[in-house]
Amino acid sequence: MAFKTFYNQEVVPKLIHEFGYKNKHAVPTVTSVTLNVGLGAGLKEAKIIETAEKTLTRITGQKPVSTKARKSISAFKIREGNVVGMKVTLRGKRMWDFLEKLIKVSLPRVRDFRGLSPKAFDGQGNYSIGFREHIAFPEIRSDEIELIHGLQVTIATSAKDDTQARSLLKHLGLPLKTD
């Protein structure tokens, strides 16, 4: 069963019952998933930028967009316009496929995994997960890796607050620790 079908058939009725929504269209849903890699120390090295781009392309199946510095910061040796990161925003079918893969494959592959922190919500119903190593994703083969880098996954929802978003993600199967 496709993950969106699972959402529509299993998660929506549970959320309607839990929060008493009058209409199934009022039920919060996942609107987008953004993967972000900060380049940090590798601002000057083209190899690090290239590795981050290949990693994101391989994980998502979509070409990443480079993010540029908005202003110069001399302490970090960053000039305005320098590439400081790469990001990919997923929506629609790719987003649902990625979420399924994240929950069922990638998170269980993380070393010493004991659940995700319930404190990573931003107040508007969005949730961020930080990976120290990008090798948790099944598309990345450990024998082909030259550089290990971290990445951040942000799940944006249409929930009005963190309580609704927490319930939505828990019903989707995201392994959140209990407070």
C-alpha angles and dihedrals in degrees: 000000000000115000094240089053088050088052093050097044103035111019102040095056091047092051092046089053093044099047101022098237113184094212133035089228090063090062111106117250138184107269101182145346119218124196115199133185119191111208096208109163094015098069093117099037116086090198092065092048090049092049092051090049093050091047094052092044091051095046097045105023088231131102112252126233119230116236117217131208112262094206139011119264111188095192090063094036091241122146125200109270096024116135106252101167151353128236141181125197116204125200136167121006095353089053093052092045091050092048091052091049091046094052100038103033117012102045094049088053093058112110115248092003114178101164134290124288114259088212096072094089116113101216095259097072099269123127130206128201122191121206118199091199127033091210091088088086117088094226091065112083112207094218092059097051120113099166129025115213136168129243139194127227117200119192111202116201135184090233117131094221143006095265093061092042092049091052092047093051093044091053089048088057103257104155101235118175115239115249 
